[in-house]
Amino acid sequence: MKAGDWIGGYVLERPLGHGEAGSTWLAKPEQAGGDVVLKILDIGEARNWTGFELFGREVDALKTLSHPGIPRFIESFEDKAEGDSRLVLAMELMPGVDLETATEKRRFTEAEVCAILAGLADILAYLGSLRPPVIHRDVNPRNVLLGPDGGVSLVDFSGAQETLRRAANTGATLIGTAGYIPLEQVSGRASIRSDLYGAAATALFLLTRRNPTEIPVKNLKPDLSSLPPLGPVLAAVLDSWLEPDESRRTITAEVAARIFRGEVEPPQSPQATANMGEEELVIRLDDEGATASMPSDSKVKIVEGEGRLVITIPPGGITNPAVIGIGGFSIVWLAFVAFWTFSAVAMGAPIFFALFSLPFWAVGIFMVRTTLVTIFRRTQLALDSSTGITLTERILGKGRIRVWPISDLGKCSVENAVMQSKGRTDREIVMEAGAKRIRFGKSLSEREQQAISGKIESWRRGRV
């Protein structure tokens, strides 16, 4: 194919790109009208079935989408000319230039990056609002266009998939660009939060003019502290969207767009705190963007007075499925180890065989202890401007009390627990006290944990 060739009712003007899903051309329709974009897959030149799969996905996706920032579907057809057979997709030409090309000609300010992310967040919010939601899976600077009026467009939906189809297809083709895809997408579990990671990585590219893989990493996450200081708005959103654990990307696309437009305040992020000292940056968010308040049926007691905050967490009991699972497994574990040990002794085996079981006894006892602590431990945390921090933990009436000066009180957050249950990572409250990180509240629901963590953070910012 070359400029001037006719494909159906369109004449080719110039090539725009080439990929596994076919070549892309700027074309003009035979009938009156503006330029369009043609994606053409030459059936004879297709190397494997992947190209057909990607082409079909883009056709299916664009047929059902309607958003000013997404190319409008015009038509799709098969073209046969001179013995060749081609699949053709005609779509609207979106104005502007892709961000990768734009960075070769200019540098972006932080305000401009925020404006671009706001427009991109609008598009991702639309895709996530569909039922079932649509996942783009390849949000990167080449697929985001910046129009002359500052408008943002998202193109190349060849990797798009509906979440229901993805769930039913465990052998799906891996789609994405290195540096812009999160861990869950690599393992074939892309979700609408995966596109948030791609958007954040695109912002990193605009800020640094480098592929995100070249940015220092801390705890599997691009280290924002390695960049020049960011404002609280951009720092808060990037801190959430770049989380390697998708469940911790708690700022939705819709809320992010409102944050960038100044309609709501950003949540607190580590870099925002470092840049702004102790200014309060509060947004009421949980995983769905709702208020993180204490459930009405919670048994946790919170008492707040003049310069004092007391939080009492009752024993967790055996209602938590995770506790039941760990407890049952620990019993089976110890039973097997006991059978091994006593069988070795009864059979007169060398003492080595009995000693070999000691590490397994230690693991089993640790699991039993963890289960008992979760079931029976009552925790009380008292923060007092005058007397300091007092943490009391009791199990069946016995326990210990630890005390720190109030100046040792640090940040409080909800993080992944050290242990996993049936492959699922539990969550717990983590509070900094001096040089230690105190972990508690594992038996609580995440909504309770977030409410307690938020209460402690609010008290700390207002009192310390």
C-alpha positions as CSV (number, residue, x, y, z in Angstrom):
1,M,0.0,0.0,0.0
2,K,1.1,3.5,-0.7
3,A,-0.3,7.1,-0.7
4,G,-2.9,7.5,-3.4
5,D,-4.2,3.9,-3.2
6,W,-8.0,3.4,-2.8
7,I,-9.3,1.2,0.1
8,G,-13.0,0.9,-0.2
9,G,-14.4,4.4,-0.5
10,Y,-11.2,6.1,0.9
11,V,-8.0,7.3,-0.6
12,L,-4.8,6.9,1.5
13,E,-2.9,10.1,2.3
14,R,0.0,9.1,4.5
15,P,0.9,6.4,7.0
16,L,0.5,7.1,10.7
17,G,1.9,3.9,12.2
18,H,2.2,0.2,12.1
19,G,1.7,-2.6,14.6
20,E,0.6,-6.2,15.1
21,A,-3.0,-5.2,14.6
22,G,-2.3,-3.7,11.2
23,S,-1.1,-0.4,9.7
24,T,-2.7,2.9,10.4
25,W,-3.3,5.5,7.7
26,L,-4.7,9.0,7.4
27,A,-7.3,8.9,4.6
28,K,-9.9,11.0,2.9
29,P,-13.4,9.7,2.1
30,E,-14.7,9.6,-1.5
31,Q,-17.7,11.5,-0.3
32,A,-17.4,15.0,1.1
33,G,-16.1,15.1,4.6
34,G,-13.0,15.5,6.7
35,D,-10.0,13.2,7.1
36,V,-10.5,9.9,8.8
37,V,-8.2,7.2,10.2
38,L,-8.0,3.7,8.7
39,K,-6.6,0.7,10.5
40,I,-5.9,-1.9,7.8
41,L,-5.0,-5.5,8.5
42,D,-3.6,-7.3,5.4
43,I,-4.8,-10.9,5.8
44,G,-2.0,-12.3,3.6
45,E,0.7,-10.6,5.7
46,A,-0.6,-11.5,9.1
47,R,2.1,-13.4,11.0
48,N,-0.3,-15.1,13.5
49,W,-3.8,-15.0,14.9
50,T,-2.9,-12.3,17.4
51,G,-3.2,-9.6,14.8
52,F,-6.8,-10.7,14.0
53,E,-7.6,-10.8,17.7
54,L,-6.4,-7.3,18.4
55,F,-8.1,-5.9,15.3
56,G,-11.4,-7.5,16.3
57,R,-11.1,-6.1,19.8
58,E,-10.8,-2.6,18.6
59,V,-13.7,-2.9,16.2
60,D,-15.9,-4.4,19.0
61,A,-14.8,-1.8,21.5
62,L,-15.3,1.3,19.3
63,K,-18.7,0.2,18.2
64,T,-20.0,0.4,21.8
65,L,-18.2,3.5,23.0
66,S,-19.4,7.1,22.8
67,H,-17.2,9.8,24.4
68,P,-15.6,13.0,23.0
69,G,-12.2,11.8,24.0
70,I,-12.5,8.5,22.2
71,P,-12.5,8.0,18.4
72,R,-15.9,7.6,16.9
73,F,-16.5,4.3,15.0
74,I,-17.5,4.9,11.4
75,E,-17.5,1.5,9.7
76,S,-15.6,-1.7,9.3
77,F,-15.4,-3.9,6.2
78,E,-13.4,-6.4,4.1
79,D,-11.6,-5.0,1.1
80,K,-10.6,-7.2,-1.8
81,A,-8.4,-5.7,-4.5
82,E,-5.9,-7.3,-6.9
83,G,-6.2,-10.6,-5.2
84,D,-5.4,-9.2,-1.8
85,S,-7.9,-9.3,1.1
86,R,-7.8,-6.7,3.9
87,L,-9.8,-6.0,7.0
88,V,-10.5,-2.2,7.4
89,L,-11.6,-0.2,10.4
90,A,-12.6,3.5,9.7
91,M,-12.7,5.8,12.7
92,E,-12.8,9.5,13.5
93,L,-9.5,11.4,13.3
94,M,-8.8,12.9,16.8
95,P,-7.1,16.2,16.8
96,G,-3.7,16.7,18.3
97,V,-0.3,15.0,18.8
98,D,0.6,12.0,21.0
99,L,2.4,12.8,24.2
100,E,5.5,11.0,23.3
101,T,6.0,13.2,20.2
102,A,4.9,16.3,22.2
103,T,7.7,15.8,24.8
104,E,10.3,15.9,22.0
105,K,9.3,19.5,21.2
106,R,8.5,20.9,24.7
107,R,8.6,20.4,28.4
108,F,5.4,20.3,30.5
109,T,4.7,22.2,33.7
110,E,3.2,20.4,36.6
111,A,0.0,22.3,36.1
112,E,-0.2,21.1,32.5
113,V,0.4,17.5,33.6
114,C,-2.5,17.8,36.1
115,A,-4.7,19.2,33.3
116,I,-3.8,16.2,31.1
117,L,-4.5,13.7,33.8
118,A,-7.8,15.4,34.5
119,G,-8.9,14.9,30.9
120,L,-7.5,11.3,30.9
121,A,-9.3,10.6,34.2
122,D,-12.6,11.7,32.6
123,I,-12.1,9.1,29.9
124,L,-11.2,6.3,32.3
125,A,-14.1,7.2,34.5
126,Y,-16.4,6.8,31.5
127,L,-14.9,3.4,30.6
128,G,-15.3,2.3,34.2
129,S,-18.9,3.4,34.4
130,L,-19.9,1.0,31.6
131,R,-21.5,-2.4,32.4
132,P,-19.4,-4.4,32.0
133,P,-16.5,-1.9,32.4
134,V,-14.0,-1.6,29.5
135,I,-10.3,-1.9,30.2
136,H,-8.0,-0.2,27.7
137,R,-4.9,-2.1,29.0
138,D,-2.3,0.1,27.1
139,V,-2.5,3.6,28.5
140,N,0.9,5.1,27.6
141,P,2.2,8.4,26.0
142,R,1.8,7.1,22.4
143,N,-1.9,6.4,22.9
144,V,-2.8,9.7,24.6
145,L,-3.3,12.7,22.3
146,L,-3.1,16.3,23.3
147,G,-5.3,18.6,21.2
148,P,-4.5,22.2,20.2
149,D,-7.1,23.4,22.7
150,G,-5.7,21.2,25.5
151,G,-8.2,18.5,25.1
152,V,-7.2,14.9,25.7
153,S,-8.0,11.8,23.6
154,L,-7.3,8.1,24.2
155,V,-6.7,6.0,21.1
156,D,-5.7,2.5,20.0
157,F,-8.3,0.2,21.6
158,S,-6.8,-2.9,20.1
159,G,-6.0,-4.1,23.6
160,A,-9.4,-3.3,25.1
161,Q,-11.4,-6.0,26.8
162,E,-14.6,-6.2,28.8
163,T,-14.0,-7.4,32.3
164,L,-16.4,-10.3,32.0
165,R,-14.7,-11.5,28.8
166,R,-11.3,-11.2,30.6
167,A,-12.5,-13.3,33.5
168,A,-13.7,-16.0,31.2
169,N,-10.5,-16.1,29.2
170,T,-7.5,-17.1,31.3
171,G,-5.3,-17.5,28.3
172,A,-5.7,-13.9,27.1
173,T,-2.9,-12.2,25.2
174,L,-0.7,-10.0,27.3
175,I,-1.2,-6.4,26.2
176,G,0.7,-3.4,27.3
177,T,3.9,-1.4,27.1
178,A,6.9,-1.9,29.4
179,G,6.9,0.6,32.2
180,Y,3.2,1.4,31.9
181,I,1.5,-1.9,33.0
182,P,1.1,-2.9,36.6
183,L,1.9,-6.3,38.2
184,E,-1.7,-7.7,38.1
185,Q,-1.9,-7.1,34.3
186,V,1.4,-9.0,33.8
187,S,-0.2,-12.0,35.5
188,G,-3.4,-11.6,33.3
189,R,-5.7,-10.0,35.9
190,A,-6.2,-6.5,34.4
191,S,-8.9,-4.4,36.0
192,I,-10.1,-0.8,35.6
193,R,-7.5,0.1,38.3
194,S,-4.8,-1.2,35.9
195,D,-5.5,1.7,33.5
196,L,-5.0,4.1,36.5
197,Y,-1.4,2.8,36.8
198,G,-0.8,3.4,33.1
199,A,-2.1,7.0,33.4
200,A,0.2,7.6,36.4
201,A,3.2,6.2,34.6
202,T,2.3,8.4,31.6
203,A,2.5,11.4,34.0
204,L,5.9,10.2,35.2
205,F,7.1,10.2,31.6
206,L,5.9,13.8,31.1
207,L,7.6,14.9,34.3
208,T,10.9,13.2,33.6
209,R,11.0,12.5,29.9
210,R,12.1,9.0,30.8
211,N,10.5,5.6,30.7
212,P,9.1,4.8,34.2
213,T,11.3,1.7,34.3
214,E,14.3,4.2,34.6
215,I,12.9,5.8,37.8
216,P,14.2,4.5,41.1
217,V,11.9,1.9,42.8
218,K,11.1,1.6,46.5
219,N,9.0,-1.3,47.7
220,L,8.1,-2.3,44.1
221,K,6.8,1.2,43.5
222,P,8.3,4.2,41.6
223,D,9.9,6.4,44.2
224,L,8.3,9.8,44.0
225,S,10.8,11.2,46.5
226,S,13.5,10.7,43.7
227,L,11.7,13.4,41.7
228,P,11.7,17.2,42.2
229,P,9.1,18.0,44.9
230,L,5.6,17.7,43.6
231,G,2.5,19.7,44.7
232,P,0.0,18.0,47.0
233,V,-2.6,17.4,44.3
234,L,-0.3,15.5,41.8
235,A,1.7,13.8,44.6
236,A,-1.5,12.4,46.2
237,V,-3.0,10.9,43.0
238,L,0.3,9.5,41.8
239,D,1.0,8.0,45.2
240,S,-2.3,6.1,45.0
241,W,-2.3,5.1,41.3
242,L,1.3,3.8,41.3
243,E,0.7,1.3,44.1
244,P,1.8,-2.2,43.1
245,D,-1.2,-3.6,45.0
246,E,-4.2,-2.7,42.9
247,S,-6.5,-2.7,46.0
248,R,-4.5,0.3,47.3
249,R,-5.2,2.4,44.3
250,T,-8.1,3.9,46.2
251,I,-8.6,7.2,44.3
252,T,-11.0,6.5,41.5
253,A,-10.7,8.1,38.1
254,E,-13.9,10.2,38.8
255,V,-12.6,11.5,42.1
256,A,-9.1,12.2,40.7
257,A,-10.7,14.4,38.0
258,R,-12.5,16.3,40.7
259,I,-9.2,16.7,42.7
260,F,-7.3,18.0,39.7
261,R,-10.1,20.6,39.1
262,G,-10.1,21.7,42.7
263,E,-13.6,20.5,43.5
264,V,-12.4,18.3,46.4
265,E,-9.2,18.3,48.4
266,P,-6.5,15.6,47.9
267,P,-5.9,12.9,50.5
268,Q,-2.7,12.9,52.4
269,S,0.3,11.3,50.7
270,P,3.8,10.7,52.0
271,Q,5.3,13.2,49.5
272,A,2.6,15.7,50.0
273,T,3.3,15.6,53.7
274,A,7.0,16.0,53.2
275,N,6.4,19.0,50.9
276,M,3.8,20.7,53.0
277,G,4.8,20.0,56.6
278,E,1.8,19.3,58.8
279,E,-0.9,21.0,56.7
280,E,-4.1,19.0,56.8
281,L,-5.1,17.4,53.5
282,V,-8.3,15.5,54.0
283,I,-10.6,13.7,51.6
284,R,-13.3,11.2,52.6
285,L,-12.4,8.1,50.7
286,D,-12.4,4.4,51.0
287,D,-12.0,1.9,48.1
288,E,-15.1,3.2,46.4
289,G,-14.5,6.8,47.1
290,A,-17.1,6.9,49.9
291,T,-16.8,8.2,53.5
292,A,-14.5,6.1,55.7
293,S,-16.7,6.2,58.8
294,M,-17.1,3.7,61.6
295,P,-19.9,1.1,60.9
296,S,-22.9,1.5,63.1
297,D,-22.7,-2.2,64.3
298,S,-19.0,-1.9,65.2
299,K,-18.0,-3.0,68.7
300,V,-15.0,-0.7,68.8
301,K,-15.3,2.2,71.3
302,I,-13.8,5.6,70.6
303,V,-13.8,8.2,73.4
304,E,-12.4,11.7,72.6
305,G,-12.0,14.4,75.2
306,E,-9.9,17.5,75.8
307,G,-6.4,16.6,74.5
308,R,-7.2,12.9,74.8
309,L,-8.2,10.0,72.5
310,V,-9.0,6.5,73.7
311,I,-9.7,3.6,71.3
312,T,-10.8,0.2,72.7
313,I,-10.8,-2.8,70.4
314,P,-12.6,-5.9,71.8
315,P,-11.4,-9.5,71.2
316,G,-12.0,-10.6,67.7
317,G,-13.6,-13.9,68.5
318,I,-13.9,-16.7,65.9
319,T,-16.3,-15.0,63.5
320,N,-13.5,-13.9,61.2
321,P,-13.1,-16.5,58.3
322,A,-9.4,-15.8,58.2
323,V,-9.0,-16.6,61.8
324,I,-11.0,-19.9,61.4
325,G,-8.8,-20.8,58.4
326,I,-5.5,-20.2,60.1
327,G,-6.7,-21.9,63.3
328,G,-7.9,-25.0,61.5
329,F,-4.7,-25.2,59.4
330,S,-2.5,-24.8,62.5
331,I,-4.3,-27.7,64.2
332,V,-3.8,-30.0,61.2
333,W,-0.2,-28.8,60.9
334,L,0.6,-29.7,64.5
335,A,-1.2,-33.0,64.3
336,F,0.9,-34.0,61.4
337,V,4.2,-32.9,63.0
338,A,3.2,-34.7,66.2
339,F,2.5,-37.9,64.2
340,W,5.9,-37.6,62.5
341,T,7.8,-37.0,65.7
342,F,6.2,-39.7,67.8
343,S,6.4,-42.2,64.9
344,A,10.1,-41.5,64.6
345,V,10.6,-42.0,68.4
346,A,8.4,-45.2,68.5
347,M,10.3,-46.7,65.6
348,G,13.7,-46.2,67.3
349,A,14.9,-43.9,64.5
350,P,18.1,-41.8,65.1
351,I,17.5,-38.7,67.2
352,F,18.2,-36.6,64.1
353,F,14.7,-37.5,62.8
354,A,13.0,-36.2,65.9
355,L,15.2,-33.1,66.0
356,F,14.3,-32.5,62.4
357,S,10.7,-31.7,63.3
358,L,11.7,-28.9,65.8
359,P,11.4,-26.0,63.2
360,F,8.0,-27.4,62.2
361,W,6.9,-27.4,65.8
362,A,8.0,-23.8,66.1
363,V,5.9,-22.8,63.0
364,G,2.8,-24.6,64.3
365,I,3.1,-23.0,67.7
366,F,3.5,-19.6,66.1
367,M,0.3,-20.1,64.1
368,V,-1.6,-21.2,67.1
369,R,-0.3,-18.3,69.2
370,T,-1.3,-15.9,66.4
371,T,-4.8,-17.4,66.2
372,L,-5.3,-17.2,70.0
373,V,-4.0,-13.6,70.1
374,T,-6.5,-12.6,67.4
375,I,-9.4,-14.3,69.1
376,F,-8.8,-13.3,72.7
377,R,-6.7,-10.0,72.7
378,R,-8.3,-6.8,73.9
379,T,-6.4,-3.7,72.8
380,Q,-6.7,-0.2,74.2
381,L,-4.8,2.7,72.8
382,A,-4.8,6.0,74.8
383,L,-3.3,9.2,73.3
384,D,-2.9,12.0,75.8
385,S,-1.2,15.3,75.2
386,S,0.0,15.3,78.8
387,T,0.8,11.7,79.6
388,G,1.8,10.4,76.2
389,I,1.0,7.1,74.3
390,T,-0.3,4.1,76.3
391,L,-0.9,0.8,74.5
392,T,-2.5,-1.9,76.6
393,E,-2.9,-5.5,75.2
394,R,-4.6,-8.2,77.3
395,I,-5.4,-11.8,76.7
396,L,-7.8,-13.5,79.2
397,G,-6.9,-10.8,81.8
398,K,-3.2,-11.0,81.3
399,G,-1.1,-8.7,79.2
400,R,1.4,-5.9,78.9
401,I,1.4,-2.1,78.8
402,R,3.8,-0.1,76.7
403,V,4.3,3.7,77.0
404,W,5.9,6.3,74.8
405,P,6.1,10.1,75.1
406,I,3.5,11.9,72.9
407,S,6.4,13.4,70.8
408,D,7.1,9.8,69.5
409,L,3.7,9.5,67.9
410,G,4.1,9.2,64.1
411,K,1.9,8.5,61.1
412,C,-0.9,5.9,61.3
413,S,-2.1,4.0,58.2
414,V,-3.7,0.7,57.1
415,E,-1.2,-1.7,55.5
416,N,-0.9,-5.3,54.4
417,A,-0.4,-7.7,57.3
418,V,2.8,-9.8,57.5
419,M,1.0,-13.1,57.2
420,Q,-1.3,-14.3,54.5
421,S,-4.4,-16.5,54.8
422,K,-5.3,-18.8,51.9
423,G,-3.3,-16.6,49.6
424,R,-5.2,-13.5,50.6
425,T,-3.3,-10.7,52.3
426,D,-5.0,-9.4,55.4
427,R,-4.9,-5.8,56.5
428,E,-4.1,-4.2,59.8
429,I,-3.5,-0.8,61.4
430,V,0.2,0.3,61.6
431,M,1.1,3.2,63.9
432,E,4.6,4.7,64.4
433,A,5.6,5.0,68.0
434,G,9.2,6.1,68.4
435,A,11.5,3.7,66.4
436,K,8.8,1.0,66.4
437,R,5.8,0.3,64.1
438,I,2.9,-1.0,66.2
439,R,0.5,-3.3,64.4
440,F,-3.0,-4.0,65.7
441,G,-6.6,-4.3,64.6
442,K,-6.2,-7.3,62.3
443,S,-9.5,-8.8,63.3
444,L,-11.4,-5.7,62.3
445,S,-13.0,-5.0,58.9
446,E,-11.1,-2.6,56.6
447,R,-13.7,0.0,57.0
448,E,-13.2,-0.1,60.8
449,Q,-9.4,0.0,60.3
450,Q,-9.6,3.0,58.0
451,A,-11.9,4.9,60.4
452,I,-9.6,4.3,63.4
453,S,-6.5,5.2,61.3
454,G,-8.2,8.4,60.1
455,K,-9.2,9.3,63.7
456,I,-5.6,8.8,65.0
457,E,-4.2,10.8,62.1
458,S,-6.7,13.6,62.6
459,W,-5.9,13.7,66.3
460,R,-2.1,13.7,65.6
461,R,-2.3,16.6,63.2
462,G,-4.4,18.6,65.5
463,R,-2.5,18.0,68.8
464,V,1.1,17.0,68.2
